[in-house]
Amino acid sequence: MSMNINRIQNGNKAILALSGRLNTLTAPQLHDALVAEFDSTKHVELDFSELAFISSAGLRVLILGRETAKTKGGQFTITHVPEAIMEVFEMAGVAKVLSIE
């Protein structure tokens, strides 16, 4: 299963709605999308409502997204996180460092 990224512009915020699996194969796709967004937008939101799975490679991209936002003076938030993925965030210790709404 792959991952799809649906981009929605909401004022000055870009929302990237992810669906499918964020893993070793799809993490580079999200990384490239985040870098491109932060080149033109100050606030990027990831909507995880349709995300089914996240691997350590996916977690790494989220940390890189957070660092990119900080470097560029932007905001990086994650919304609608399914319970199973939130458990992964908590076990990996990233729930404390990511901005999750």
LUMKOL-565680 format. One record per atom (N, C-alpha, C): residue in three letters; residue number from 1; x negated, y negated, z. Coordinates in Angstrom, 2 decimals. Each point is the difference from the previous one (the first is absolute). Example, Ala and Ser with C-alpha at 12.3 -4.5 7.8 and 13.67 -1.06 7.14 Angstrom:
// LUMKOL-565680
ala_1_-13.19_5.69_7.80
ala_1_0.89_-1.19_0.00
ala_1_-0.90_-1.20_0.00
ser_2_0.35_-1.05_-0.72
ser_2_-0.82_-1.19_0.06
ser_2_0.77_-1.09_0.73
END
This chain:
// LUMKOL-565680
met_1_-0.85_1.19_0.00
met_1_0.85_-1.19_0.00
met_1_-0.89_-1.24_0.00
ser_2_0.40_-0.98_-0.76
ser_2_-0.79_-1.23_-0.10
ser_2_0.61_-1.09_0.87
met_3_-0.52_-1.18_-0.17
met_3_0.52_-1.16_0.73
met_3_0.38_-1.07_-1.01
asn_4_1.12_-0.66_0.25
asn_4_0.43_-1.13_-0.82
asn_4_-0.06_-1.26_0.84
ile_5_-0.35_-1.11_-0.64
ile_5_-0.02_-1.30_0.65
ile_5_0.97_-0.90_-0.76
asn_6_1.03_-0.45_0.70
asn_6_0.97_-0.93_-0.58
asn_6_-0.27_-1.37_0.61
arg_7_-0.37_-0.97_-0.84
arg_7_-0.35_-1.34_0.49
arg_7_1.22_-0.91_-0.05
ile_8_0.26_-0.67_1.12
ile_8_1.11_-0.95_0.11
ile_8_-0.58_-1.32_0.50
gln_9_0.32_-1.09_-0.68
gln_9_-0.43_-1.32_0.47
gln_9_1.11_-0.59_0.84
asn_10_-0.34_-0.42_1.21
asn_10_1.00_-0.60_0.91
asn_10_-0.58_-1.32_0.50
gly_11_0.25_-1.07_-0.73
gly_11_-0.58_-1.29_0.35
gly_11_-1.51_0.06_-0.16
asn_12_-0.72_-0.32_1.10
asn_12_-1.47_0.04_-0.07
asn_12_-0.56_1.34_0.47
lys_13_0.87_0.99_0.10
lys_13_-0.42_1.32_0.48
lys_13_0.20_1.04_-1.11
ala_14_-1.01_0.86_-0.18
ala_14_0.11_1.12_-0.92
ala_14_0.31_1.25_0.82
ile_15_1.07_0.68_-0.36
ile_15_0.35_1.24_0.67
ile_15_-0.33_1.15_-0.93
leu_16_-0.82_0.93_0.49
leu_16_-0.32_1.20_-0.75
leu_16_0.73_1.16_0.67
ala_17_1.04_0.49_-0.67
ala_17_0.78_1.11_0.53
ala_17_-0.62_1.30_-0.52
leu_18_-0.51_0.81_0.93
leu_18_-0.67_1.24_-0.38
leu_18_0.96_1.16_0.11
ser_19_-0.10_0.93_-0.93
ser_19_0.76_1.24_0.10
ser_19_-0.91_1.15_-0.41
gly_20_0.22_1.15_0.63
gly_20_-0.81_1.18_-0.30
gly_20_-1.05_0.24_1.07
arg_21_-1.21_0.32_-0.46
arg_21_-1.08_0.40_0.91
arg_21_-1.22_-0.91_-0.16
leu_22_-0.47_-0.53_1.12
leu_22_-1.21_-0.82_0.02
leu_22_-1.13_0.90_0.49
asn_23_-0.80_0.48_-0.95
asn_23_-1.05_0.97_0.33
asn_23_-1.27_-0.31_-0.79
thr_24_-0.92_0.93_-0.01
thr_24_-1.29_-0.20_-0.67
thr_24_0.16_-0.37_-1.47
leu_25_0.99_0.58_-0.66
leu_25_0.21_-0.27_-1.42
leu_25_0.65_-1.36_-0.25
thr_26_0.87_-0.44_0.91
thr_26_0.76_-1.24_-0.24
thr_26_-0.54_-1.21_0.75
ala_27_-0.88_0.21_0.98
ala_27_-0.55_-1.11_0.78
ala_27_-0.69_-1.05_-0.89
pro_28_-0.79_0.41_-1.01
pro_28_-0.63_-1.03_-0.86
pro_28_1.03_-0.89_-0.71
gln_29_1.15_0.56_-0.35
gln_29_1.07_-0.76_-0.65
gln_29_0.49_-1.11_0.94
leu_30_0.21_0.33_1.28
leu_30_0.45_-1.00_0.96
leu_30_-1.11_-1.01_0.27
his_31_-1.22_0.46_0.10
his_31_-1.13_-0.91_0.23
his_31_-0.07_-1.06_-1.10
asp_32_0.07_0.44_-1.24
asp_32_-0.05_-0.92_-1.14
asp_32_1.16_-1.00_0.04
ala_33_1.20_0.50_0.35
ala_33_1.18_-0.86_0.07
ala_33_-0.16_-1.05_1.09
leu_34_-0.54_0.40_1.16
leu_34_-0.19_-0.95_1.10
leu_34_-1.01_-1.08_-0.35
val_35_-1.12_0.40_-0.59
val_35_-1.02_-0.97_-0.38
val_35_0.59_-1.01_-0.99
ala_36_0.76_0.49_-0.98
ala_36_0.61_-0.89_-0.98
ala_36_1.00_-0.95_0.66
glu_37_0.80_0.51_0.93
glu_37_0.99_-0.85_0.68
glu_37_-0.67_-1.10_0.81
phe_38_-1.03_0.35_0.76
phe_38_-0.65_-1.00_0.85
phe_38_-0.77_-1.04_-0.81
asp_39_-0.24_0.27_-1.30
asp_39_-0.60_-1.01_-0.86
asp_39_0.99_-1.11_-0.33
ser_40_1.32_0.31_0.08
ser_40_1.00_-1.00_-0.41
ser_40_1.04_-0.30_1.07
thr_41_0.04_0.76_1.09
thr_41_1.04_-0.14_1.02
thr_41_-0.63_0.00_1.38
lys_42_0.57_-0.78_0.91
lys_42_-0.52_-0.05_1.37
lys_42_0.63_1.05_0.91
his_43_1.22_0.44_-0.32
his_43_0.69_0.96_0.87
his_43_0.42_1.22_-0.82
val_44_-0.53_1.16_0.40
val_44_0.37_1.25_-0.64
val_44_0.66_0.89_1.04
glu_45_1.16_0.52_-0.36
glu_45_0.73_0.92_0.87
glu_45_0.10_1.35_-0.71
leu_46_-0.33_1.06_0.74
leu_46_0.20_1.35_-0.52
leu_46_1.28_0.55_0.61
asp_47_0.91_0.43_-0.84
asp_47_1.25_0.62_0.45
asp_47_-0.17_1.51_-0.11
phe_48_0.01_0.67_1.16
phe_48_-0.24_1.44_0.05
phe_48_1.27_0.82_0.06
ser_49_1.18_-0.61_-0.21
ser_49_1.25_0.73_0.21
ser_49_0.12_1.25_-0.87
glu_50_-0.66_0.03_-1.16
glu_50_0.08_1.17_-0.89
glu_50_-1.31_0.80_-0.04
leu_51_-0.93_-0.34_0.90
leu_51_-1.28_0.72_0.01
leu_51_0.17_1.30_0.77
ala_52_-0.43_1.11_-0.59
ala_52_0.21_1.32_0.60
ala_52_-1.20_0.50_0.78
phe_53_-1.21_-0.47_-0.35
phe_53_-1.22_0.57_0.59
phe_53_-1.12_-1.01_-0.08
ile_54_-0.89_0.04_1.00
ile_54_-1.22_-0.81_-0.05
ile_54_-1.16_0.84_0.51
ser_55_-1.12_-0.07_-0.69
ser_55_-1.21_0.73_0.40
ser_55_-1.02_-0.98_0.57
ser_56_-1.13_0.52_0.41
ser_56_-1.07_-0.87_0.52
ser_56_-0.48_-0.97_-1.06
ala_57_0.02_0.40_-1.27
ala_57_-0.38_-0.93_-1.08
ala_57_0.99_-1.16_-0.07
gly_58_1.26_0.28_0.23
gly_58_1.02_-1.05_0.03
gly_58_-0.21_-0.94_1.17
leu_59_-0.33_0.56_1.16
leu_59_-0.27_-0.82_1.18
leu_59_-1.18_-0.94_-0.25
arg_60_-1.01_0.52_-0.67
arg_60_-1.18_-0.79_-0.31
arg_60_0.37_-1.21_-0.88
val_61_0.87_0.21_-0.97
val_61_0.43_-1.10_-0.87
val_61_0.78_-1.05_0.80
leu_62_0.80_0.45_0.97
leu_62_0.75_-0.96_0.83
leu_62_-0.95_-0.86_0.82
ile_63_-1.05_0.61_0.54
ile_63_-1.00_-0.75_0.76
ile_63_-0.72_-0.99_-0.92
leu_64_-0.32_0.44_-1.20
leu_64_-0.64_-0.90_-0.98
leu_64_0.94_-1.15_-0.36
gly_65_1.30_0.29_-0.12
gly_65_0.98_-1.05_-0.28
gly_65_0.04_-1.03_1.11
arg_66_-0.05_0.48_1.23
arg_66_-0.02_-0.90_1.17
arg_66_-1.23_-0.89_-0.04
glu_67_-1.15_0.58_-0.29
glu_67_-1.25_-0.76_-0.07
glu_67_0.02_-1.01_-1.15
thr_68_0.56_0.40_-1.13
thr_68_0.10_-0.91_-1.15
thr_68_0.88_-1.20_0.36
ala_69_1.13_0.28_0.65
ala_69_0.89_-1.10_0.41
ala_69_-0.71_-0.96_0.94
lys_70_-0.73_0.57_0.96
lys_70_-0.71_-0.83_0.98
lys_70_-1.05_-0.87_-0.70
thr_71_-0.75_0.60_-0.93
thr_71_-1.04_-0.71_-0.73
thr_71_0.58_-1.15_-0.82
lys_72_1.17_0.21_-0.59
lys_72_0.60_-1.01_-0.88
lys_72_0.98_-0.90_0.73
gly_73_0.10_0.14_1.33
gly_73_0.91_-0.83_0.76
gly_73_1.47_0.29_-0.27
gly_74_0.29_1.26_-0.35
gly_74_1.37_0.38_-0.32
gly_74_0.64_0.86_1.08
gln_75_1.20_0.46_-0.29
gln_75_0.74_0.88_0.89
gln_75_0.21_1.34_-0.68
phe_76_-0.06_1.07_0.80
phe_76_0.20_1.36_-0.51
phe_76_0.88_0.73_0.99
thr_77_1.22_0.32_-0.42
thr_77_0.92_0.68_0.90
thr_77_0.52_1.29_-0.64
ile_78_0.38_0.91_0.87
ile_78_0.57_1.28_-0.44
ile_78_1.38_0.11_0.65
thr_79_1.01_0.30_-0.82
thr_79_1.37_0.07_0.52
thr_79_0.64_1.35_-0.32
his_80_1.08_0.29_0.72
his_80_0.84_1.18_-0.23
his_80_-0.82_1.30_0.02
val_81_-0.81_0.16_1.03
val_81_-0.88_1.17_0.10
val_81_0.81_1.20_0.53
pro_82_0.07_1.09_-0.77
pro_82_0.70_1.19_0.48
pro_82_-0.67_0.56_1.27
glu_83_0.78_0.67_0.81
glu_83_-0.50_0.50_1.28
glu_83_-1.22_0.91_-0.16
ala_84_0.02_0.89_-0.99
ala_84_-1.13_0.93_-0.20
ala_84_-1.29_-0.76_-0.34
ile_85_0.11_-1.06_-0.78
ile_85_-1.19_-0.78_-0.36
ile_85_-0.44_-0.85_1.18
met_86_0.94_-0.50_0.80
met_86_-0.37_-0.76_1.20
met_86_-0.78_0.90_0.97
glu_87_0.37_1.27_0.08
glu_87_-0.73_0.94_0.85
glu_87_-1.45_0.14_-0.48
val_88_-0.19_0.05_-1.31
val_88_-1.36_0.06_-0.56
val_88_-0.77_-1.26_0.38
phe_89_0.65_-1.18_-0.14
phe_89_-0.64_-1.26_0.38
phe_89_-0.44_0.04_1.46
glu_90_0.87_0.49_0.87
glu_90_-0.31_0.03_1.43
glu_90_-1.12_1.00_0.31
met_91_0.05_1.17_-0.62
met_91_-1.05_1.00_0.24
met_91_-1.36_-0.49_-0.50
ala_92_0.01_-0.72_-1.12
ala_92_-1.26_-0.48_-0.58
ala_92_-0.48_-1.28_0.68
gly_93_0.84_-0.61_0.84
gly_93_-0.39_-1.21_0.70
gly_93_0.12_-1.27_-0.82
val_94_0.66_0.07_-1.15
val_94_0.12_-1.20_-0.83
val_94_1.27_-0.80_0.29
ala_95_0.93_0.59_0.75
ala_95_1.25_-0.71_0.31
ala_95_-0.31_-1.29_0.78
lys_96_-1.08_0.00_0.77
lys_96_-0.36_-1.17_0.81
lys_96_-0.60_-1.12_-0.84
val_97_-0.63_0.33_-1.11
val_97_-0.73_-1.02_-0.78
val_97_0.77_-0.49_-1.22
leu_98_0.99_0.76_-0.45
leu_98_0.79_-0.41_-1.15
leu_98_1.19_-0.82_0.46
ser_99_0.44_-0.92_-0.83
ser_99_1.19_-0.80_0.29
ser_99_1.22_0.75_-0.53
ile_100_0.71_0.68_0.90
ile_100_1.13_0.84_-0.37
ile_100_1.28_-0.64_0.53
glu_101_0.95_-0.21_-0.90
glu_101_1.28_-0.60_0.40
glu_101_1.12_1.00_-0.17
END
